[in-house]
Amino acid sequence: MVADVQNDPKYSVEDRAAWAKFGVRAAVVAALAKDGRLVAEFGVHSTTAREWTESEIALVQEAAERTWAAAERARSEAALRESEDKYRSLFD
């Protein structure tokens, strides 16, 4: 989480320029780990400096988890359809 990238000493001049190029002044990122490995990051950016609240951070994390779950569900459903199509073709 960063409240104000332009005034945060962790960021170099180059980093600040890169963030500014895309109009990002503040950001919060939810990292998703599954089975002990990083699988995705879900980020929210703000064009103005801001202090992120705990509830906003929790909301970003929840959105990340739900997005991952929806993507997993879609992958599983596609695999099931493919399997059913393959099985059906054996009998056609």
PDB file of N, CA, C and O in Angstrom:
ATOM      1  N   MET A   1       0.849  -1.160   0.000  1.00  0.00           N
ATOM      2  CA  MET A   1       0.000   0.000   0.000  1.00  0.00           C
ATOM      3  C   MET A   1       0.902   1.232   0.000  1.00  0.00           C
ATOM      4  O   MET A   1       1.919   1.281   0.692  1.00  0.00           O
ATOM      5  N   VAL A   2       0.510   2.203  -0.780  1.00  0.00           N
ATOM      6  CA  VAL A   2       1.221   3.473  -0.788  1.00  0.00           C
ATOM      7  C   VAL A   2       0.182   4.596  -0.783  1.00  0.00           C
ATOM      8  O   VAL A   2      -0.747   4.606  -1.590  1.00  0.00           O
ATOM      9  N   ALA A   3       0.356   5.531   0.135  1.00  0.00           N
ATOM     10  CA  ALA A   3      -0.589   6.640   0.273  1.00  0.00           C
ATOM     11  C   ALA A   3      -0.284   7.783  -0.695  1.00  0.00           C
ATOM     12  O   ALA A   3      -1.191   8.463  -1.175  1.00  0.00           O
ATOM     13  N   ASP A   4       1.016   7.985  -0.976  1.00  0.00           N
ATOM     14  CA  ASP A   4       1.404   9.078  -1.867  1.00  0.00           C
ATOM     15  C   ASP A   4       2.759   8.761  -2.481  1.00  0.00           C
ATOM     16  O   ASP A   4       3.799   9.051  -1.889  1.00  0.00           O
ATOM     17  N   VAL A   5       2.745   8.173  -3.653  1.00  0.00           N
ATOM     18  CA  VAL A   5       3.980   7.732  -4.291  1.00  0.00           C
ATOM     19  C   VAL A   5       4.941   8.892  -4.525  1.00  0.00           C
ATOM     20  O   VAL A   5       6.156   8.697  -4.487  1.00  0.00           O
ATOM     21  N   GLN A   6       4.426  10.086  -4.763  1.00  0.00           N
ATOM     22  CA  GLN A   6       5.290  11.230  -5.050  1.00  0.00           C
ATOM     23  C   GLN A   6       6.066  11.717  -3.832  1.00  0.00           C
ATOM     24  O   GLN A   6       7.081  12.399  -3.974  1.00  0.00           O
ATOM     25  N   ASN A   7       5.596  11.374  -2.641  1.00  0.00           N
ATOM     26  CA  ASN A   7       6.274  11.802  -1.413  1.00  0.00           C
ATOM     27  C   ASN A   7       6.775  10.652  -0.555  1.00  0.00           C
ATOM     28  O   ASN A   7       7.150  10.854   0.600  1.00  0.00           O
ATOM     29  N   ASP A   8       6.783   9.459  -1.108  1.00  0.00           N
ATOM     30  CA  ASP A   8       7.248   8.284  -0.359  1.00  0.00           C
ATOM     31  C   ASP A   8       8.724   8.044  -0.684  1.00  0.00           C
ATOM     32  O   ASP A   8       9.064   7.800  -1.841  1.00  0.00           O
ATOM     33  N   PRO A   9       9.606   8.109   0.319  1.00  0.00           N
ATOM     34  CA  PRO A   9      11.046   7.955   0.066  1.00  0.00           C
ATOM     35  C   PRO A   9      11.460   6.571  -0.444  1.00  0.00           C
ATOM     36  O   PRO A   9      12.592   6.395  -0.895  1.00  0.00           O
ATOM     37  N   LYS A  10      10.565   5.599  -0.377  1.00  0.00           N
ATOM     38  CA  LYS A  10      10.891   4.259  -0.896  1.00  0.00           C
ATOM     39  C   LYS A  10      11.023   4.256  -2.414  1.00  0.00           C
ATOM     40  O   LYS A  10      11.643   3.356  -2.980  1.00  0.00           O
ATOM     41  N   TYR A  11      10.454   5.242  -3.070  1.00  0.00           N
ATOM     42  CA  TYR A  11      10.420   5.255  -4.524  1.00  0.00           C
ATOM     43  C   TYR A  11      11.463   6.203  -5.096  1.00  0.00           C
ATOM     44  O   TYR A  11      11.644   7.322  -4.617  1.00  0.00           O
ATOM     45  N   SER A  12      12.146   5.724  -6.137  1.00  0.00           N
ATOM     46  CA  SER A  12      13.165   6.524  -6.813  1.00  0.00           C
ATOM     47  C   SER A  12      12.481   7.553  -7.721  1.00  0.00           C
ATOM     48  O   SER A  12      11.269   7.515  -7.932  1.00  0.00           O
ATOM     49  N   VAL A  13      13.275   8.449  -8.236  1.00  0.00           N
ATOM     50  CA  VAL A  13      12.770   9.437  -9.182  1.00  0.00           C
ATOM     51  C   VAL A  13      12.169   8.729 -10.394  1.00  0.00           C
ATOM     52  O   VAL A  13      11.129   9.143 -10.906  1.00  0.00           O
ATOM     53  N   GLU A  14      12.823   7.664 -10.851  1.00  0.00           N
ATOM     54  CA  GLU A  14      12.335   6.904 -11.997  1.00  0.00           C
ATOM     55  C   GLU A  14      11.000   6.215 -11.685  1.00  0.00           C
ATOM     56  O   GLU A  14      10.083   6.206 -12.506  1.00  0.00           O
ATOM     57  N   ASP A  15      10.915   5.647 -10.494  1.00  0.00           N
ATOM     58  CA  ASP A  15       9.663   5.003 -10.077  1.00  0.00           C
ATOM     59  C   ASP A  15       8.527   6.019 -10.039  1.00  0.00           C
ATOM     60  O   ASP A  15       7.430   5.761 -10.534  1.00  0.00           O
ATOM     61  N   ARG A  16       8.802   7.165  -9.451  1.00  0.00           N
ATOM     62  CA  ARG A  16       7.772   8.207  -9.358  1.00  0.00           C
ATOM     63  C   ARG A  16       7.314   8.655 -10.730  1.00  0.00           C
ATOM     64  O   ARG A  16       6.123   8.874 -10.953  1.00  0.00           O
ATOM     65  N   ALA A  17       8.260   8.792 -11.656  1.00  0.00           N
ATOM     66  CA  ALA A  17       7.915   9.199 -13.024  1.00  0.00           C
ATOM     67  C   ALA A  17       7.042   8.137 -13.694  1.00  0.00           C
ATOM     68  O   ALA A  17       6.088   8.463 -14.400  1.00  0.00           O
ATOM     69  N   ALA A  18       7.378   6.870 -13.468  1.00  0.00           N
ATOM     70  CA  ALA A  18       6.597   5.784 -14.070  1.00  0.00           C
ATOM     71  C   ALA A  18       5.163   5.784 -13.540  1.00  0.00           C
ATOM     72  O   ALA A  18       4.216   5.639 -14.313  1.00  0.00           O
ATOM     73  N   TRP A  19       5.003   5.944 -12.247  1.00  0.00           N
ATOM     74  CA  TRP A  19       3.668   5.999 -11.657  1.00  0.00           C
ATOM     75  C   TRP A  19       2.912   7.215 -12.197  1.00  0.00           C
ATOM     76  O   TRP A  19       1.738   7.117 -12.555  1.00  0.00           O
ATOM     77  N   ALA A  20       3.591   8.349 -12.251  1.00  0.00           N
ATOM     78  CA  ALA A  20       2.944   9.587 -12.710  1.00  0.00           C
ATOM     79  C   ALA A  20       2.507   9.475 -14.171  1.00  0.00           C
ATOM     80  O   ALA A  20       1.479  10.031 -14.556  1.00  0.00           O
ATOM     81  N   LYS A  21       3.274   8.769 -14.969  1.00  0.00           N
ATOM     82  CA  LYS A  21       2.946   8.589 -16.387  1.00  0.00           C
ATOM     83  C   LYS A  21       1.553   8.007 -16.564  1.00  0.00           C
ATOM     84  O   LYS A  21       0.853   8.328 -17.524  1.00  0.00           O
ATOM     85  N   PHE A  22       1.159   7.156 -15.638  1.00  0.00           N
ATOM     86  CA  PHE A  22      -0.151   6.512 -15.705  1.00  0.00           C
ATOM     87  C   PHE A  22      -1.177   7.160 -14.778  1.00  0.00           C
ATOM     88  O   PHE A  22      -2.280   6.642 -14.604  1.00  0.00           O
ATOM     89  N   GLY A  23      -0.809   8.290 -14.190  1.00  0.00           N
ATOM     90  CA  GLY A  23      -1.745   9.029 -13.354  1.00  0.00           C
ATOM     91  C   GLY A  23      -1.996   8.420 -11.992  1.00  0.00           C
ATOM     92  O   GLY A  23      -3.028   8.682 -11.374  1.00  0.00           O
ATOM     93  N   VAL A  24      -1.068   7.612 -11.519  1.00  0.00           N
ATOM     94  CA  VAL A  24      -1.245   6.944 -10.223  1.00  0.00           C
ATOM     95  C   VAL A  24      -0.517   7.717  -9.143  1.00  0.00           C
ATOM     96  O   VAL A  24       0.684   7.967  -9.241  1.00  0.00           O
ATOM     97  N   ARG A  25      -1.253   8.089  -8.117  1.00  0.00           N
ATOM     98  CA  ARG A  25      -0.656   8.801  -6.992  1.00  0.00           C
ATOM     99  C   ARG A  25      -0.637   7.925  -5.731  1.00  0.00           C
ATOM    100  O   ARG A  25       0.254   8.050  -4.891  1.00  0.00           O
ATOM    101  N   ALA A  26      -1.629   7.041  -5.614  1.00  0.00           N
ATOM    102  CA  ALA A  26      -1.721   6.142  -4.460  1.00  0.00           C
ATOM    103  C   ALA A  26      -2.203   4.782  -4.956  1.00  0.00           C
ATOM    104  O   ALA A  26      -2.877   4.687  -5.981  1.00  0.00           O
ATOM    105  N   ALA A  27      -1.850   3.737  -4.218  1.00  0.00           N
ATOM    106  CA  ALA A  27      -2.244   2.392  -4.649  1.00  0.00           C
ATOM    107  C   ALA A  27      -2.313   1.447  -3.471  1.00  0.00           C
ATOM    108  O   ALA A  27      -1.642   1.624  -2.454  1.00  0.00           O
ATOM    109  N   VAL A  28      -3.139   0.447  -3.643  1.00  0.00           N
ATOM    110  CA  VAL A  28      -3.185  -0.662  -2.703  1.00  0.00           C
ATOM    111  C   VAL A  28      -3.239  -1.938  -3.550  1.00  0.00           C
ATOM    112  O   VAL A  28      -3.971  -2.009  -4.537  1.00  0.00           O
ATOM    113  N   VAL A  29      -2.456  -2.936  -3.150  1.00  0.00           N
ATOM    114  CA  VAL A  29      -2.365  -4.181  -3.912  1.00  0.00           C
ATOM    115  C   VAL A  29      -2.618  -5.356  -2.974  1.00  0.00           C
ATOM    116  O   VAL A  29      -2.069  -5.432  -1.875  1.00  0.00           O
ATOM    117  N   ALA A  30      -3.466  -6.268  -3.440  1.00  0.00           N
ATOM    118  CA  ALA A  30      -3.713  -7.506  -2.703  1.00  0.00           C
ATOM    119  C   ALA A  30      -2.974  -8.619  -3.434  1.00  0.00           C
ATOM    120  O   ALA A  30      -3.262  -8.904  -4.597  1.00  0.00           O
ATOM    121  N   ALA A  31      -2.039  -9.235  -2.762  1.00  0.00           N
ATOM    122  CA  ALA A  31      -1.301 -10.365  -3.331  1.00  0.00           C
ATOM    123  C   ALA A  31      -2.050 -11.649  -2.985  1.00  0.00           C
ATOM    124  O   ALA A  31      -2.467 -11.847  -1.844  1.00  0.00           O
ATOM    125  N   LEU A  32      -2.216 -12.513  -3.976  1.00  0.00           N
ATOM    126  CA  LEU A  32      -2.889 -13.787  -3.757  1.00  0.00           C
ATOM    127  C   LEU A  32      -1.891 -14.927  -3.848  1.00  0.00           C
ATOM    128  O   LEU A  32      -1.206 -15.095  -4.856  1.00  0.00           O
ATOM    129  N   ALA A  33      -1.822 -15.692  -2.795  1.00  0.00           N
ATOM    130  CA  ALA A  33      -0.947 -16.858  -2.753  1.00  0.00           C
ATOM    131  C   ALA A  33      -1.821 -18.102  -2.637  1.00  0.00           C
ATOM    132  O   ALA A  33      -2.754 -18.150  -1.835  1.00  0.00           O
ATOM    133  N   LYS A  34      -1.508 -19.094  -3.440  1.00  0.00           N
ATOM    134  CA  LYS A  34      -2.210 -20.379  -3.405  1.00  0.00           C
ATOM    135  C   LYS A  34      -1.154 -21.477  -3.331  1.00  0.00           C
ATOM    136  O   LYS A  34      -0.197 -21.480  -4.104  1.00  0.00           O
ATOM    137  N   ASP A  35      -1.333 -22.395  -2.409  1.00  0.00           N
ATOM    138  CA  ASP A  35      -0.382 -23.480  -2.209  1.00  0.00           C
ATOM    139  C   ASP A  35       1.034 -22.952  -2.008  1.00  0.00           C
ATOM    140  O   ASP A  35       1.999 -23.541  -2.494  1.00  0.00           O
ATOM    141  N   GLY A  36       1.148 -21.848  -1.295  1.00  0.00           N
ATOM    142  CA  GLY A  36       2.449 -21.306  -0.945  1.00  0.00           C
ATOM    143  C   GLY A  36       3.168 -20.544  -2.040  1.00  0.00           C
ATOM    144  O   GLY A  36       4.351 -20.233  -1.895  1.00  0.00           O
ATOM    145  N   ARG A  37       2.478 -20.232  -3.146  1.00  0.00           N
ATOM    146  CA  ARG A  37       3.149 -19.459  -4.195  1.00  0.00           C
ATOM    147  C   ARG A  37       2.256 -18.312  -4.653  1.00  0.00           C
ATOM    148  O   ARG A  37       1.029 -18.415  -4.643  1.00  0.00           O
ATOM    149  N   LEU A  38       2.890 -17.232  -5.050  1.00  0.00           N
ATOM    150  CA  LEU A  38       2.176 -16.068  -5.548  1.00  0.00           C
ATOM    151  C   LEU A  38       1.558 -16.406  -6.899  1.00  0.00           C
ATOM    152  O   LEU A  38       2.256 -16.839  -7.816  1.00  0.00           O
ATOM    153  N   VAL A  39       0.248 -16.209  -7.021  1.00  0.00           N
ATOM    154  CA  VAL A  39      -0.428 -16.518  -8.277  1.00  0.00           C
ATOM    155  C   VAL A  39      -1.003 -15.282  -8.958  1.00  0.00           C
ATOM    156  O   VAL A  39      -1.238 -15.294 -10.166  1.00  0.00           O
ATOM    157  N   ALA A  40      -1.232 -14.217  -8.193  1.00  0.00           N
ATOM    158  CA  ALA A  40      -1.822 -13.015  -8.790  1.00  0.00           C
ATOM    159  C   ALA A  40      -1.689 -11.836  -7.845  1.00  0.00           C
ATOM    160  O   ALA A  40      -1.497 -11.987  -6.639  1.00  0.00           O
ATOM    161  N   GLU A  41      -1.798 -10.674  -8.428  1.00  0.00           N
ATOM    162  CA  GLU A  41      -1.901  -9.439  -7.660  1.00  0.00           C
ATOM    163  C   GLU A  41      -3.074  -8.657  -8.216  1.00  0.00           C
ATOM    164  O   GLU A  41      -3.280  -8.596  -9.429  1.00  0.00           O
ATOM    165  N   PHE A  42      -3.828  -8.070  -7.331  1.00  0.00           N
ATOM    166  CA  PHE A  42      -5.011  -7.296  -7.692  1.00  0.00           C
ATOM    167  C   PHE A  42      -4.812  -5.912  -7.109  1.00  0.00           C
ATOM    168  O   PHE A  42      -4.690  -5.758  -5.893  1.00  0.00           O
ATOM    169  N   GLY A  43      -4.777  -4.905  -7.968  1.00  0.00           N
ATOM    170  CA  GLY A  43      -4.472  -3.569  -7.491  1.00  0.00           C
ATOM    171  C   GLY A  43      -5.557  -2.559  -7.752  1.00  0.00           C
ATOM    172  O   GLY A  43      -6.329  -2.670  -8.704  1.00  0.00           O
ATOM    173  N   VAL A  44      -5.597  -1.571  -6.884  1.00  0.00           N
ATOM    174  CA  VAL A  44      -6.493  -0.426  -7.036  1.00  0.00           C
ATOM    175  C   VAL A  44      -5.641   0.820  -6.948  1.00  0.00           C
ATOM    176  O   VAL A  44      -4.827   0.964  -6.035  1.00  0.00           O
ATOM    177  N   HIS A  45      -5.828   1.720  -7.897  1.00  0.00           N
ATOM    178  CA  HIS A  45      -5.045   2.953  -7.958  1.00  0.00           C
ATOM    179  C   HIS A  45      -5.940   4.158  -7.723  1.00  0.00           C
ATOM    180  O   HIS A  45      -7.146   4.122  -7.967  1.00  0.00           O
ATOM    181  N   SER A  46      -5.320   5.218  -7.245  1.00  0.00           N
ATOM    182  CA  SER A  46      -6.011   6.490  -7.054  1.00  0.00           C
ATOM    183  C   SER A  46      -5.195   7.579  -7.736  1.00  0.00           C
ATOM    184  O   SER A  46      -3.964   7.554  -7.712  1.00  0.00           O
ATOM    185  N   THR A  47      -5.879   8.518  -8.334  1.00  0.00           N
ATOM    186  CA  THR A  47      -5.186   9.628  -9.001  1.00  0.00           C
ATOM    187  C   THR A  47      -4.789  10.719  -8.018  1.00  0.00           C
ATOM    188  O   THR A  47      -4.080  11.661  -8.374  1.00  0.00           O
ATOM    189  N   THR A  48      -5.252  10.586  -6.778  1.00  0.00           N
ATOM    190  CA  THR A  48      -4.884  11.548  -5.742  1.00  0.00           C
ATOM    191  C   THR A  48      -4.254  10.817  -4.564  1.00  0.00           C
ATOM    192  O   THR A  48      -4.503   9.631  -4.347  1.00  0.00           O
ATOM    193  N   ALA A  49      -3.441  11.534  -3.816  1.00  0.00           N
ATOM    194  CA  ALA A  49      -2.859  10.960  -2.596  1.00  0.00           C
ATOM    195  C   ALA A  49      -3.993  10.669  -1.621  1.00  0.00           C
ATOM    196  O   ALA A  49      -4.974  11.411  -1.555  1.00  0.00           O
ATOM    197  N   ARG A  50      -3.850   9.584  -0.865  1.00  0.00           N
ATOM    198  CA  ARG A  50      -4.909   9.225   0.087  1.00  0.00           C
ATOM    199  C   ARG A  50      -4.402   8.219   1.101  1.00  0.00           C
ATOM    200  O   ARG A  50      -3.505   7.428   0.812  1.00  0.00           O
ATOM    201  N   GLU A  51      -4.961   8.254   2.251  1.00  0.00           N
ATOM    202  CA  GLU A  51      -4.710   7.240   3.273  1.00  0.00           C
ATOM    203  C   GLU A  51      -5.784   6.180   3.097  1.00  0.00           C
ATOM    204  O   GLU A  51      -6.975   6.474   3.193  1.00  0.00           O
ATOM    205  N   TRP A  52      -5.363   4.947   2.839  1.00  0.00           N
ATOM    206  CA  TRP A  52      -6.311   3.852   2.647  1.00  0.00           C
ATOM    207  C   TRP A  52      -6.821   3.387   4.003  1.00  0.00           C
ATOM    208  O   TRP A  52      -6.035   3.200   4.931  1.00  0.00           O
ATOM    209  N   THR A  53      -8.123   3.201   4.124  1.00  0.00           N
ATOM    210  CA  THR A  53      -8.700   2.708   5.375  1.00  0.00           C
ATOM    211  C   THR A  53      -8.583   1.183   5.427  1.00  0.00           C
ATOM    212  O   THR A  53      -8.388   0.520   4.408  1.00  0.00           O
ATOM    213  N   GLU A  54      -8.704   0.660   6.618  1.00  0.00           N
ATOM    214  CA  GLU A  54      -8.674  -0.798   6.778  1.00  0.00           C
ATOM    215  C   GLU A  54      -9.809  -1.454   6.003  1.00  0.00           C
ATOM    216  O   GLU A  54      -9.629  -2.525   5.425  1.00  0.00           O
ATOM    217  N   SER A  55     -10.981  -0.814   5.990  1.00  0.00           N
ATOM    218  CA  SER A  55     -12.113  -1.406   5.266  1.00  0.00           C
ATOM    219  C   SER A  55     -11.883  -1.370   3.755  1.00  0.00           C
ATOM    220  O   SER A  55     -12.307  -2.291   3.057  1.00  0.00           O
ATOM    221  N   GLU A  56     -11.229  -0.341   3.236  1.00  0.00           N
ATOM    222  CA  GLU A  56     -10.900  -0.296   1.806  1.00  0.00           C
ATOM    223  C   GLU A  56      -9.899  -1.388   1.444  1.00  0.00           C
ATOM    224  O   GLU A  56     -10.033  -2.047   0.413  1.00  0.00           O
ATOM    225  N   ILE A  57      -8.911  -1.571   2.287  1.00  0.00           N
ATOM    226  CA  ILE A  57      -7.907  -2.615   2.052  1.00  0.00           C
ATOM    227  C   ILE A  57      -8.566  -3.992   2.090  1.00  0.00           C
ATOM    228  O   ILE A  57      -8.271  -4.851   1.259  1.00  0.00           O
ATOM    229  N   ALA A  58      -9.458  -4.195   3.056  1.00  0.00           N
ATOM    230  CA  ALA A  58     -10.185  -5.466   3.152  1.00  0.00           C
ATOM    231  C   ALA A  58     -11.069  -5.676   1.926  1.00  0.00           C
ATOM    232  O   ALA A  58     -11.191  -6.801   1.440  1.00  0.00           O
ATOM    233  N   LEU A  59     -11.681  -4.620   1.426  1.00  0.00           N
ATOM    234  CA  LEU A  59     -12.518  -4.721   0.235  1.00  0.00           C
ATOM    235  C   LEU A  59     -11.693  -5.118  -0.991  1.00  0.00           C
ATOM    236  O   LEU A  59     -12.140  -5.935  -1.796  1.00  0.00           O
ATOM    237  N   VAL A  60     -10.505  -4.555  -1.137  1.00  0.00           N
ATOM    238  CA  VAL A  60      -9.629  -4.917  -2.251  1.00  0.00           C
ATOM    239  C   VAL A  60      -9.235  -6.388  -2.145  1.00  0.00           C
ATOM    240  O   VAL A  60      -9.238  -7.107  -3.144  1.00  0.00           O
ATOM    241  N   GLN A  61      -8.899  -6.833  -0.940  1.00  0.00           N
ATOM    242  CA  GLN A  61      -8.541  -8.242  -0.733  1.00  0.00           C
ATOM    243  C   GLN A  61      -9.718  -9.155  -1.070  1.00  0.00           C
ATOM    244  O   GLN A  61      -9.542 -10.179  -1.730  1.00  0.00           O
ATOM    245  N   GLU A  62     -10.903  -8.790  -0.624  1.00  0.00           N
ATOM    246  CA  GLU A  62     -12.100  -9.593  -0.906  1.00  0.00           C
ATOM    247  C   GLU A  62     -12.384  -9.640  -2.411  1.00  0.00           C
ATOM    248  O   GLU A  62     -12.721 -10.695  -2.947  1.00  0.00           O
ATOM    249  N   ALA A  63     -12.248  -8.505  -3.084  1.00  0.00           N
ATOM    250  CA  ALA A  63     -12.458  -8.474  -4.538  1.00  0.00           C
ATOM    251  C   ALA A  63     -11.437  -9.360  -5.244  1.00  0.00           C
ATOM    252  O   ALA A  63     -11.772 -10.047  -6.209  1.00  0.00           O
ATOM    253  N   ALA A  64     -10.209  -9.347  -4.774  1.00  0.00           N
ATOM    254  CA  ALA A  64      -9.168 -10.192  -5.359  1.00  0.00           C
ATOM    255  C   ALA A  64      -9.522 -11.665  -5.178  1.00  0.00           C
ATOM    256  O   ALA A  64      -9.421 -12.446  -6.124  1.00  0.00           O
ATOM    257  N   GLU A  65      -9.928 -12.043  -3.990  1.00  0.00           N
ATOM    258  CA  GLU A  65     -10.293 -13.444  -3.720  1.00  0.00           C
ATOM    259  C   GLU A  65     -11.471 -13.880  -4.578  1.00  0.00           C
ATOM    260  O   GLU A  65     -11.469 -14.979  -5.134  1.00  0.00           O
ATOM    261  N   ARG A  66     -12.477 -13.021  -4.684  1.00  0.00           N
ATOM    262  CA  ARG A  66     -13.658 -13.370  -5.480  1.00  0.00           C
ATOM    263  C   ARG A  66     -13.326 -13.456  -6.965  1.00  0.00           C
ATOM    264  O   ARG A  66     -13.833 -14.327  -7.672  1.00  0.00           O
ATOM    265  N   THR A  67     -12.485 -12.560  -7.426  1.00  0.00           N
ATOM    266  CA  THR A  67     -12.074 -12.590  -8.828  1.00  0.00           C
ATOM    267  C   THR A  67     -11.319 -13.876  -9.125  1.00  0.00           C
ATOM    268  O   THR A  67     -11.552 -14.515 -10.151  1.00  0.00           O
ATOM    269  N   TRP A  68     -10.414 -14.255  -8.228  1.00  0.00           N
ATOM    270  CA  TRP A  68      -9.668 -15.504  -8.403  1.00  0.00           C
ATOM    271  C   TRP A  68     -10.620 -16.704  -8.411  1.00  0.00           C
ATOM    272  O   TRP A  68     -10.486 -17.600  -9.244  1.00  0.00           O
ATOM    273  N   ALA A  69     -11.571 -16.717  -7.489  1.00  0.00           N
ATOM    274  CA  ALA A  69     -12.524 -17.821  -7.407  1.00  0.00           C
ATOM    275  C   ALA A  69     -13.351 -17.913  -8.686  1.00  0.00           C
ATOM    276  O   ALA A  69     -13.602 -19.012  -9.180  1.00  0.00           O
ATOM    277  N   ALA A  70     -13.776 -16.776  -9.225  1.00  0.00           N
ATOM    278  CA  ALA A  70     -14.560 -16.778 -10.468  1.00  0.00           C
ATOM    279  C   ALA A  70     -13.724 -17.298 -11.630  1.00  0.00           C
ATOM    280  O   ALA A  70     -14.224 -18.052 -12.465  1.00  0.00           O
ATOM    281  N   ALA A  71     -12.469 -16.904 -11.689  1.00  0.00           N
ATOM    282  CA  ALA A  71     -11.584 -17.376 -12.757  1.00  0.00           C
ATOM    283  C   ALA A  71     -11.351 -18.882 -12.638  1.00  0.00           C
ATOM    284  O   ALA A  71     -11.347 -19.590 -13.645  1.00  0.00           O
ATOM    285  N   GLU A  72     -11.159 -19.368 -11.427  1.00  0.00           N
ATOM    286  CA  GLU A  72     -10.978 -20.809 -11.206  1.00  0.00           C
ATOM    287  C   GLU A  72     -12.230 -21.575 -11.609  1.00  0.00           C
ATOM    288  O   GLU A  72     -12.147 -22.629 -12.240  1.00  0.00           O
ATOM    289  N   ARG A  73     -13.381 -21.045 -11.244  1.00  0.00           N
ATOM    290  CA  ARG A  73     -14.646 -21.687 -11.597  1.00  0.00           C
ATOM    291  C   ARG A  73     -14.795 -21.747 -13.127  1.00  0.00           C
ATOM    292  O   ARG A  73     -15.197 -22.775 -13.671  1.00  0.00           O
ATOM    293  N   ALA A  74     -14.475 -20.659 -13.806  1.00  0.00           N
ATOM    294  CA  ALA A  74     -14.571 -20.633 -15.274  1.00  0.00           C
ATOM    295  C   ALA A  74     -13.624 -21.647 -15.899  1.00  0.00           C
ATOM    296  O   ALA A  74     -13.990 -22.328 -16.858  1.00  0.00           O
ATOM    297  N   ARG A  75     -12.398 -21.755 -15.360  1.00  0.00           N
ATOM    298  CA  ARG A  75     -11.445 -22.750 -15.882  1.00  0.00           C
ATOM    299  C   ARG A  75     -11.973 -24.169 -15.674  1.00  0.00           C
ATOM    300  O   ARG A  75     -11.868 -25.010 -16.567  1.00  0.00           O
ATOM    301  N   SER A  76     -12.533 -24.430 -14.508  1.00  0.00           N
ATOM    302  CA  SER A  76     -13.073 -25.768 -14.221  1.00  0.00           C
ATOM    303  C   SER A  76     -14.246 -26.100 -15.120  1.00  0.00           C
ATOM    304  O   SER A  76     -14.354 -27.217 -15.626  1.00  0.00           O
ATOM    305  N   GLU A  77     -15.129 -25.124 -15.321  1.00  0.00           N
ATOM    306  CA  GLU A  77     -16.286 -25.360 -16.189  1.00  0.00           C
ATOM    307  C   GLU A  77     -15.849 -25.602 -17.630  1.00  0.00           C
ATOM    308  O   GLU A  77     -16.427 -26.448 -18.313  1.00  0.00           O
ATOM    309  N   ALA A  78     -14.851 -24.882 -18.097  1.00  0.00           N
ATOM    310  CA  ALA A  78     -14.344 -25.087 -19.462  1.00  0.00           C
ATOM    311  C   ALA A  78     -13.725 -26.471 -19.597  1.00  0.00           C
ATOM    312  O   ALA A  78     -13.920 -27.143 -20.609  1.00  0.00           O
ATOM    313  N   ALA A  79     -12.980 -26.900 -18.582  1.00  0.00           N
ATOM    314  CA  ALA A  79     -12.365 -28.227 -18.619  1.00  0.00           C
ATOM    315  C   ALA A  79     -13.438 -29.316 -18.611  1.00  0.00           C
ATOM    316  O   ALA A  79     -13.307 -30.327 -19.300  1.00  0.00           O
ATOM    317  N   LEU A  80     -14.492 -29.107 -17.834  1.00  0.00           N
ATOM    318  CA  LEU A  80     -15.587 -30.076 -17.797  1.00  0.00           C
ATOM    319  C   LEU A  80     -16.287 -30.150 -19.154  1.00  0.00           C
ATOM    320  O   LEU A  80     -16.573 -31.243 -19.641  1.00  0.00           O
ATOM    321  N   ARG A  81     -16.564 -29.000 -19.765  1.00  0.00           N
ATOM    322  CA  ARG A  81     -17.190 -28.999 -21.086  1.00  0.00           C
ATOM    323  C   ARG A  81     -16.318 -29.726 -22.110  1.00  0.00           C
ATOM    324  O   ARG A  81     -16.817 -30.505 -22.922  1.00  0.00           O
ATOM    325  N   GLU A  82     -15.031 -29.467 -22.064  1.00  0.00           N
ATOM    326  CA  GLU A  82     -14.110 -30.128 -22.996  1.00  0.00           C
ATOM    327  C   GLU A  82     -14.120 -31.635 -22.784  1.00  0.00           C
ATOM    328  O   GLU A  82     -14.131 -32.403 -23.746  1.00  0.00           O
ATOM    329  N   SER A  83     -14.117 -32.053 -21.532  1.00  0.00           N
ATOM    330  CA  SER A  83     -14.140 -33.476 -21.217  1.00  0.00           C
ATOM    331  C   SER A  83     -15.445 -34.117 -21.684  1.00  0.00           C
ATOM    332  O   SER A  83     -15.440 -35.212 -22.246  1.00  0.00           O
ATOM    333  N   GLU A  84     -16.565 -33.427 -21.446  1.00  0.00           N
ATOM    334  CA  GLU A  84     -17.858 -33.957 -21.869  1.00  0.00           C
ATOM    335  C   GLU A  84     -17.942 -34.045 -23.386  1.00  0.00           C
ATOM    336  O   GLU A  84     -18.476 -35.020 -23.915  1.00  0.00           O
ATOM    337  N   ASP A  85     -17.429 -33.052 -24.092  1.00  0.00           N
ATOM    338  CA  ASP A  85     -17.423 -33.064 -25.554  1.00  0.00           C
ATOM    339  C   ASP A  85     -16.589 -34.237 -26.078  1.00  0.00           C
ATOM    340  O   ASP A  85     -16.982 -34.922 -27.022  1.00  0.00           O
ATOM    341  N   LYS A  86     -15.452 -34.449 -25.457  1.00  0.00           N
ATOM    342  CA  LYS A  86     -14.560 -35.540 -25.867  1.00  0.00           C
ATOM    343  C   LYS A  86     -15.243 -36.885 -25.642  1.00  0.00           C
ATOM    344  O   LYS A  86     -15.204 -37.763 -26.504  1.00  0.00           O
ATOM    345  N   TYR A  87     -15.873 -37.039 -24.466  1.00  0.00           N
ATOM    346  CA  TYR A  87     -16.564 -38.275 -24.122  1.00  0.00           C
ATOM    347  C   TYR A  87     -17.723 -38.515 -25.078  1.00  0.00           C
ATOM    348  O   TYR A  87     -17.925 -39.635 -25.549  1.00  0.00           O
ATOM    349  N   ARG A  88     -18.483 -37.463 -25.364  1.00  0.00           N
ATOM    350  CA  ARG A  88     -19.641 -37.561 -26.262  1.00  0.00           C
ATOM    351  C   ARG A  88     -19.180 -37.958 -27.670  1.00  0.00           C
ATOM    352  O   ARG A  88     -19.861 -38.730 -28.344  1.00  0.00           O
ATOM    353  N   SER A  89     -18.050 -37.446 -28.112  1.00  0.00           N
ATOM    354  CA  SER A  89     -17.562 -37.746 -29.467  1.00  0.00           C
ATOM    355  C   SER A  89     -17.186 -39.224 -29.610  1.00  0.00           C
ATOM    356  O   SER A  89     -17.191 -39.761 -30.717  1.00  0.00           O
ATOM    357  N   LEU A  90     -16.863 -39.875 -28.503  1.00  0.00           N
ATOM    358  CA  LEU A  90     -16.557 -41.318 -28.562  1.00  0.00           C
ATOM    359  C   LEU A  90     -17.766 -42.136 -28.971  1.00  0.00           C
ATOM    360  O   LEU A  90     -17.634 -43.196 -29.583  1.00  0.00           O
ATOM    361  N   PHE A  91     -18.957 -41.633 -28.625  1.00  0.00           N
ATOM    362  CA  PHE A  91     -20.182 -42.394 -28.875  1.00  0.00           C
ATOM    363  C   PHE A  91     -20.932 -41.905 -30.103  1.00  0.00           C
ATOM    364  O   PHE A  91     -21.953 -42.486 -30.471  1.00  0.00           O
ATOM    365  N   ASP A  92     -20.455 -40.867 -30.734  1.00  0.00           N
ATOM    366  CA  ASP A  92     -21.113 -40.350 -31.955  1.00  0.00           C
ATOM    367  C   ASP A  92     -20.603 -41.030 -33.183  1.00  0.00           C
ATOM    368  O   ASP A  92     -21.045 -40.721 -34.289  1.00  0.00           O
TER     369      ASP A  92
END
